[in-house]
Amino acid sequence: MSEFKQAIEAAKRQQRRMLLWLGLGFIVVACFVAAALIASRATPIQVLPETINQDAQINVSRGLALIIDHHLYSLSDSAEVEASAPGYQTAKQRISESSFGKVTQITLEPLPAQVVLKTSLEDNKTSWYIDKKLTAISNTLETSLERGDYSITASHPYFEPISENYALKPGDVVEKTLSMTPISGELSLSTQPAGAAVSIDGEEVGQTPMSTSLLGGRYSLQIHKAGFETISDAIDITQTAKQVSRQYRLQAERARVNLSVSPVGGTLTVNGIDTPVADVIKIEANQDAVLKYKKSGYFSQSQRVNLKQGESTDLNFELKKEMGKVVIESTPQASVTINGKAIGQTPLNLTLDALPQTIRFDLAGYRSETRTITPTAKSTSSVSVNLLTEKQARLQEAPRSYKTYAGDEMQLFTANDTIIMGAERSEAGQRANEFIRKVTINRPFYAGVHEVSNQSYAQFDKSHSG
């Protein structure tokens, strides 16, 4: 290579080194300027309350920026930051360019503590009290509480109450199953006469008079003695009734009637006293007892019994339907429906159940009529109606008089009404050609009892001033 070309290559290399240094210098200066600019826009961020400031996490959620040591460095006109801390609700805040360089405070709200307390019981009778205030009645207490100290009590009728204290902080989660201790109580029983056998929940435990210890709860009690009626009862041993005492007077054993009835749904009386219908009816022994069974639409039935103590018998009541004759007529002839079922045209002679019967009469152009009767086997019932045209029905329903909105009284004149027109010669204002005559009305109309006053007419025409 000639010296000339070597010189050109050396010059090119020197030029490239110079351009490289110039580029590096420009980058350094640009970085220095950017760093100075960013530093001048550094925004301190303080998370409140102060107790969580150091532990709080701050992140950029929007904008070209970064967080260094709780300071925001932003290259964009605004940025959004998100602050979070254990036990507190996350909060977001937008920081605009006008706020860059100034202290920005973000206040976090504490999360409530979650409390879940359970019992091993399944009857939903546990009452939960927070600081002596009833909060829930359930097997489980689930609630959210603000930070603070609380006393929580679980109370159940059959168990000793249990209380626990909790110092709750934001976001705490408390889950616990409480073990409750049954209360101890005592049951005392006596009967007259004494010596009756006592069973509790199906297990015989002794004879009266007696006392026994029981845990809290509900118990099924039976007391039985030969020659006397068995007594069944239920008792509760609770926090407020740990000592339970019962005294029973035993009744002599009664007789029993095994009962069957048809149709069902009727009414039973024993010696005139309403008695619920059941498969077995108890009656006094060695006495006459009249049992009567009845139901609407049927002939009632009575039976008399006299049974010894402890004796039983079977009684069967089978009631027969009661029917009654009904004569149905109308003027003019009309269609008849009974209980919504079309029957035919009047006149009709029917035999119907001895139950309330709704009879309806219909004829085109006439107002329908409805009657209700209850037939009986003792006599024939009759139903007769005169149907009115719609015009006649409306006229019949019209009031004989009424007052207008203006306060004037109107009177109804109907067909065949008669009025006297004219005036006596002695009456002031009587004219020579005026004479008295009797007039018969041939169609209905309303007419005012008095002349229309100026005051009334003014309500119709305000310009009137006669």
C-alpha positions in Angstrom: 0.0 0.0 0.0 1.4 3.4 -0.9 2.1 6.1 1.7 -0.7 8.2 0.3 -3.3 5.5 0.9 -1.9 4.7 4.4 -2.3 8.4 5.3 -5.9 8.4 4.1 -6.7 5.3 6.2 -5.1 6.8 9.2 -7.2 9.9 8.8 -10.4 7.9 8.5 -9.6 6.0 11.7 -8.9 9.3 13.5 -12.2 10.7 12.3 -14.1 7.6 13.5 -12.5 7.9 17.0 -13.4 11.6 17.1 -17.1 10.8 16.2 -17.2 8.0 18.9 -15.9 10.4 21.6 -18.3 13.1 20.5 -21.3 10.6 20.7 -20.2 9.3 24.1 -19.9 12.9 25.4 -23.4 13.7 24.1 -24.8 10.7 25.9 -23.1 11.5 29.1 -24.3 15.1 29.0 -27.9 13.9 28.1 -27.8 11.5 31.0 -26.5 14.2 33.3 -29.3 16.6 32.2 -32.0 13.8 32.5 -30.7 12.8 36.0 -30.8 16.5 37.1 -34.3 16.9 35.6 -35.6 13.7 37.3 -34.0 14.6 40.6 -35.6 18.0 40.5 -39.0 16.2 40.1 -38.6 13.6 42.9 -41.8 13.4 44.8 -41.7 12.0 48.4 -44.6 9.7 49.2 -45.8 9.2 52.8 -48.2 6.4 53.7 -50.6 7.0 56.6 -51.1 6.1 59.4 -47.4 6.6 60.2 -47.1 3.2 61.9 -47.3 1.4 58.6 -45.3 3.9 56.5 -42.1 1.9 56.6 -43.8 -1.5 55.9 -46.0 -0.1 53.1 -45.3 -1.2 49.5 -45.6 1.5 46.8 -45.7 0.7 43.1 -46.4 2.6 39.9 -49.7 1.5 38.3 -49.8 4.0 35.5 -47.3 6.4 33.8 -43.5 6.4 32.9 -42.0 6.5 36.4 -40.2 4.5 39.1 -40.2 4.3 42.9 -36.9 4.6 44.8 -37.0 4.7 48.6 -40.6 6.0 48.8 -39.8 8.7 46.2 -41.5 8.9 42.8 -39.4 9.8 39.8 -41.5 10.5 36.8 -40.7 11.2 33.1 -44.4 11.6 32.2 -46.8 14.5 33.0 -48.6 12.5 35.6 -48.4 9.1 37.3 -50.6 6.8 39.4 -49.2 5.0 42.4 -50.6 2.1 44.4 -49.9 1.7 48.1 -50.6 -1.4 50.2 -49.8 -2.7 53.6 -50.7 -5.9 55.6 -54.1 -5.4 57.3 -55.1 -2.4 55.2 -57.0 -1.8 52.1 -55.0 -1.0 49.0 -55.3 2.6 47.7 -54.5 4.3 44.5 -53.6 8.0 43.9 -52.9 10.1 40.9 -50.0 12.5 41.1 -50.0 15.3 38.6 -47.1 17.5 37.3 -48.1 20.4 39.6 -47.6 18.1 42.6 -44.2 16.8 41.6 -41.5 17.6 44.2 -44.1 18.0 47.0 -44.8 15.5 49.7 -47.8 13.3 48.7 -49.8 11.5 51.4 -51.8 8.3 50.8 -54.1 7.2 53.7 -54.9 3.5 53.9 -58.1 2.4 55.6 -57.7 -0.6 58.0 -59.3 -3.9 56.9 -61.8 -5.3 59.4 -60.9 -8.4 61.4 -62.8 -11.5 60.4 -64.2 -13.6 63.3 -65.6 -17.1 62.8 -66.6 -18.9 66.0 -68.4 -22.2 66.0 -69.9 -24.7 68.4 -70.4 -28.5 67.9 -74.2 -28.0 68.4 -76.7 -28.3 65.5 -79.9 -26.9 66.9 -79.3 -23.2 66.0 -80.2 -22.1 69.6 -76.8 -20.6 70.5 -77.0 -16.9 71.2 -73.9 -14.8 70.4 -73.2 -11.6 72.4 -70.5 -9.1 71.5 -69.8 -6.8 74.4 -73.1 -8.0 76.0 -75.1 -7.1 72.8 -77.0 -9.9 71.1 -75.6 -10.3 67.6 -76.8 -13.6 66.3 -78.7 -16.8 67.2 -77.0 -19.6 65.3 -74.5 -22.5 65.6 -71.9 -20.3 64.0 -70.9 -16.6 64.5 -69.5 -15.0 61.4 -68.8 -11.2 61.6 -66.4 -8.4 60.7 -65.1 -6.2 63.4 -63.0 -3.0 63.5 -59.7 -3.1 65.4 -60.1 -3.1 69.2 -60.8 -5.2 72.2 -64.0 -7.3 72.3 -65.7 -9.7 74.7 -67.6 -12.5 72.9 -70.0 -14.8 74.7 -71.8 -17.9 73.4 -74.9 -18.8 75.4 -77.2 -21.8 74.9 -80.2 -22.8 77.0 -78.8 -26.2 77.8 -75.1 -25.3 78.3 -73.0 -23.2 80.5 -72.2 -19.8 78.8 -68.6 -19.3 77.6 -66.9 -16.0 77.1 -63.6 -15.1 75.4 -61.7 -11.8 75.0 -60.1 -10.8 71.7 -57.7 -7.9 70.9 -58.2 -7.5 67.2 -55.9 -5.8 64.7 -56.7 -4.8 61.1 -57.0 -7.8 58.9 -56.9 -10.4 61.7 -58.6 -13.7 61.0 -59.9 -15.6 64.0 -61.4 -19.1 63.5 -62.2 -21.2 66.5 -64.6 -24.0 67.6 -65.8 -23.5 71.2 -66.4 -26.5 73.5 -69.5 -26.0 75.6 -70.2 -27.8 78.9 -73.8 -29.0 79.6 -75.4 -27.6 82.7 -76.3 -29.9 85.6 -79.9 -29.8 86.9 -82.3 -31.8 89.0 -85.8 -33.1 88.4 -88.2 -33.7 91.4 -91.5 -35.6 90.8 -94.5 -36.5 93.0 -97.9 -37.9 92.2 -101.2 -38.4 94.0 -101.5 -41.3 94.6 -97.8 -42.1 95.0 -96.0 -45.1 93.6 -96.3 -44.3 89.9 -93.6 -45.6 87.6 -91.5 -42.8 85.9 -89.9 -43.2 82.4 -87.5 -40.5 81.0 -86.9 -40.8 77.2 -88.3 -44.3 77.3 -86.2 -45.6 80.1 -87.8 -46.3 83.5 -85.9 -44.5 86.3 -87.9 -45.1 89.4 -91.2 -44.4 91.2 -92.8 -41.3 92.7 -91.9 -39.5 94.8 -88.4 -39.3 93.4 -85.5 -36.9 92.4 -82.9 -37.4 89.7 -80.0 -35.4 88.3 -80.2 -34.5 84.6 -77.9 -32.6 82.2 -79.3 -29.6 80.3 -81.8 -30.5 77.6 -85.4 -31.5 76.8 -86.7 -34.8 78.0 -89.8 -36.8 77.3 -91.5 -37.8 80.6 -94.1 -40.6 81.1 -95.8 -41.5 84.4 -97.9 -44.6 84.6 -99.8 -46.6 87.3 -102.2 -49.5 87.0 -105.8 -48.3 87.0 -104.9 -44.7 86.1 -104.3 -42.7 82.9 -100.7 -42.5 81.7 -99.4 -38.9 81.8 -97.0 -37.7 79.1 -95.1 -34.5 79.5 -92.0 -32.7 78.3 -89.5 -30.9 80.6 -86.5 -28.7 80.0 -83.4 -28.3 82.1 -82.0 -24.9 81.2 -79.7 -22.2 82.5 -82.7 -20.4 84.0 -84.5 -23.5 85.2 -81.9 -26.0 86.6 -84.2 -27.2 89.4 -87.5 -28.5 88.0 -90.3 -29.8 90.2 -93.6 -31.4 89.0 -96.7 -32.6 91.0 -99.3 -34.7 89.2 -102.8 -35.8 90.2 -103.5 -39.1 88.5 -106.9 -39.6 86.9 -108.8 -42.9 87.0 -108.3 -44.9 83.8 -111.0 -44.2 81.2 -112.7 -46.3 78.6 -111.6 -46.1 74.9 -113.6 -45.9 71.7 -111.8 -47.0 68.5 -113.4 -44.7 65.9 -113.9 -44.8 62.2 -115.9 -42.3 60.2 -117.1 -41.8 56.6 -116.9 -39.3 55.0 -114.0 -37.6 56.7 -113.9 -33.9 57.6 -117.0 -33.9 59.8 -117.6 -32.8 63.4 -117.7 -35.1 66.4 -119.4 -34.3 69.7 -119.3 -36.4 72.9 -122.2 -35.6 75.2 -122.7 -32.3 73.2 -119.0 -31.2 73.6 -117.0 -30.8 70.4 -114.2 -33.4 70.3 -111.4 -33.7 67.8 -111.9 -36.7 65.5 -109.2 -39.3 66.2 -108.6 -43.0 65.8 -109.1 -43.4 69.6 -111.5 -41.4 71.7 -111.3 -41.6 75.5 -114.5 -41.4 77.5 -115.4 -41.6 81.2 -116.0 -45.2 82.4 -119.3 -46.4 83.8 -121.2 -43.5 82.3 -123.5 -43.1 79.3 -121.7 -41.3 76.5 -123.5 -40.1 73.4 -121.2 -39.7 70.3 -122.6 -37.8 67.4 -121.0 -37.3 64.0 -122.2 -34.8 61.5 -121.2 -33.2 58.3 -122.9 -30.6 56.0 -124.8 -32.4 53.2 -125.3 -35.6 55.2 -127.7 -36.9 57.8 -126.0 -36.9 61.2 -125.7 -40.1 63.2 -125.5 -40.7 67.0 -124.4 -43.8 69.0 -124.6 -44.4 72.8 -122.0 -46.4 74.8 -121.4 -47.3 78.4 -118.0 -48.9 79.0 -116.2 -50.1 82.1 -112.8 -48.9 83.2 -110.1 -49.9 80.7 -112.7 -51.4 78.4 -112.7 -50.5 74.6 -115.1 -50.8 71.8 -115.3 -50.1 68.1 -117.7 -47.5 66.6 -118.2 -46.8 62.9 -120.1 -43.8 61.5 -121.2 -44.0 57.9 -123.2 -41.0 57.0 -125.8 -41.0 54.2 -126.2 -38.1 51.8 -129.1 -35.7 52.5 -131.0 -34.5 49.4 -133.7 -31.9 49.0 -136.3 -31.0 46.4 -136.0 -27.6 44.8 -138.5 -25.8 42.4 -136.9 -23.1 40.3 -139.0 -20.6 38.3 -138.5 -17.2 36.6 -140.5 -14.6 34.7 -139.8 -14.5 31.8 -138.3 -18.0 31.1 -134.5 -18.1 31.5 -131.4 -20.3 31.5 -130.3 -21.7 34.8 -126.8 -22.6 36.0 -126.2 -24.2 39.4 -122.7 -23.8 40.9 -121.4 -22.8 37.5 -122.9 -25.8 35.7 -125.7 -25.3 33.1 -128.9 -27.1 34.1 -131.6 -26.0 31.7 -134.6 -23.6 31.2 -137.1 -22.6 33.9 -139.3 -24.0 35.2 -137.3 -26.8 36.8 -138.0 -29.4 39.5 -134.7 -30.8 40.9 -133.3 -32.9 43.7 -130.1 -31.4 45.0 -127.5 -32.1 47.8 -128.3 -30.4 51.1 -125.4 -28.0 50.6 -125.4 -24.3 49.7 -126.4 -24.1 46.0 -125.7 -21.0 43.9 -128.4 -20.6 41.3 -128.0 -18.1 38.4 -130.6 -16.9 36.0 -129.6 -15.6 32.5 -131.6 -14.2 29.6 -130.3 -12.0 26.8 -131.3 -8.4 27.3 -132.1 -8.9 31.0 -130.1 -8.4 34.1 -128.8 -11.7 35.5 -129.9 -12.7 38.9 -128.3 -15.0 41.5 -129.8 -16.8 44.5 -128.2 -19.1 47.1 -130.2 -21.7 48.9 -129.5 -24.8 51.0 -132.0 -27.6 50.2 -133.3 -29.8 53.0 -134.9 -33.3 53.1 -137.6 -31.9 55.4 -139.4 -29.8 52.8 -139.4 -28.6 49.2 -137.5 -25.3 48.6 -138.5 -22.9 45.9 -136.7 -20.1 44.1 -138.6 -17.6 41.9 -137.3 -14.4 40.3 -138.7 -11.7 38.1 -136.0 -10.7 35.7 -135.6 -7.0 34.7 -134.4 -5.6 31.5 -131.1 -3.7 31.8 -133.1 -0.4 31.5 -135.5 -1.5 34.2 -132.6 -2.6 36.4 -130.7 0.7 36.0 -133.8 2.6 36.8 -134.5 0.6 39.9 -130.9 1.2 41.0 -131.1 4.9 40.4 -131.4 7.0 43.6 -134.7 8.7 44.2 -132.9 12.0 44.7 -129.4 13.3 44.7 -127.5 16.6 44.9 -125.5 18.1 42.0 -122.0 19.4 42.3 -123.5 22.8 42.5 -125.5 21.8 45.6 -129.0 21.6 44.0 -131.3 18.8 44.8 -132.6 16.6 41.9 -135.7 14.4 42.2 -136.4 11.3 40.1 -139.8 11.0 38.3 -140.6 7.6 36.9 -143.2 6.2 34.5 -146.7 6.3 36.0 -145.8 8.9 38.5 -148.5 11.7 38.6 -148.0 15.4 39.3 -150.3 18.4 39.5 -149.6 21.2 37.0 -151.0 24.7 37.1 -152.0 27.0 39.9 -155.1 28.0 41.9 -156.8 31.2 40.9 -156.0 32.5 44.4 -152.3 31.9 43.9 -150.2 35.0 43.1 -149.1 35.2 39.5 -151.8 32.9 38.2 -152.8 33.6 34.6 -156.3 33.6 33.1 -155.5 30.8 30.7 -153.8 28.7 33.3 -155.8 25.8 34.9 -154.9 22.8 37.1 -154.6 19.4 35.6 -153.2 16.0 36.7 -150.4 14.7 34.5 -149.1 11.1 34.3 -145.4 10.7 33.6 -144.6 8.2 30.7 -140.8 8.1 31.0 -138.3 8.7 33.8 -136.3 11.9 34.3 -134.7 14.0 37.0 -136.0 17.5 37.7 -134.8 20.1 40.2 -136.8 20.5 43.4 -136.1 24.3 43.3 -135.3 26.8 40.7 -131.6 27.1 39.7 -130.1 30.0 41.7 -127.8 32.7 40.2 -125.1 31.4 42.5 -125.4 27.8 41.1 -125.6 28.9 37.5 -122.5 31.0 38.0 -120.6 27.8 38.6 -121.5 26.8 35.0 -121.1 30.2 33.4 -118.9 32.6 35.4 -119.8 35.5 33.2 -123.5 35.2 34.3 -124.6 38.0 36.6 -128.4 38.0 36.4 
